[in-house]
Amino acid sequence: MDSQARYDQFITRYGGPVQRNVSLSTFTTFRTGGEADLFVQVNTTDQLGRAVTLAQESGIPYFVLGDGSNLLVSDDGYRGLIVRNRILGLTVEGDRVTAGTGETMDNLVDFATSCSLSGLEFAAGIWGTVGGAVYGNAGAFGSQVGSRLVQAEVMDSTGTVRMEGRDYFQFAYRSSRLKTTKEIVATVTFGLDPGDARVIGKRTEEIRQLRREKHPGRPCSAGCFFKNIEDPRQPGGKIPAGKLLEEAGAKSMRVGDAAVYDKHANIIINAGHATSKEIRQLADILKKKVKDKFDVELEEEVICLGNF
């Protein structure tokens, strides 16, 4: 069965709205990338399970998309199904907050603050969804999302959902078990600390201000492109990739409209009409400069999707 027949089979069996040839540039913060052959938006765990299961049964590659804030999509697009996760909802019970994984991290932080619960302030201003943050164990200022996760609904490739606790995820720096198993989280519960909403709110605003000073103020990047380098001899156990990049002369680098942000050497921006190819080329040049100068191999934090 060719790909077109598989797509037709999926559309018939799915029974809900399925779009063809959808440009992904509007769904990523880089604002680049080609078209996805198929695109569906899911709003419930059941819809997510159905889309994933039918894609598997039809032999169609699929990718679950959140806010596209840590993603570089090929200019050639994606030959398969994009499942956009819009599972929303925020609830509180005692000192625990449960979020749908399609919620943005900023909404989660504000909700926790309104409930006088502390522990997620570090995530204020982080682009992206709860699901993406758990997948990559997003963090800042010495804290990580995984340290606050209590339990989550995990979905495997058959659409089966089960509840798993923190230990299951094997959280590490910018990593989780999900990167290996390719499982998907549907809802996540975080354990937080009671506090004063005014104090928590003040801290979240301070952190947002710090981000505004260091990061682009509009969607044109994916935040830090490379992971920091783990080194137990260093303060905090890591060498900032941005430090090595700056010392290697990254801030003067540009390929077409893909450029290194002038306030942060580990951020690549779309300075106008950049292509994903230009961004990837610039990233490769930056990696080589750091390798040549420091003999350090930088590892991407950003996911590259499609053919590069």
Buried (B, 14 or more C-beta within 10 A) or exposed (E): EEBEEBBEBBBEEBEEEBEEEBEBBEBBBBBBBBBBBBBBBBBBBEBBBBBBBBBBBBEBEBBBBBBBBBBBBBBBBBBBBBBBBBBBEBEBEEBBBBBBBBBBBBBBBBBBBEBBBBBBBBBBBBBBBBBBBBBBBBBBEEBBBBBBBBBBBBBBBEBEBEEBEBEBBBBEBBBBBBBEBEBBBBBBBBBBEEBEBEEBBEBBBEBBEBBEEBBBEEBBBBBBBBBBBEEEEEEEEBBBBBEBBBEBEBBEBBBBBBBBBEEBBBBBBBBEEBBBBBBBBBBEBBBEBBBEEBEBEBEBBBBBBBEB
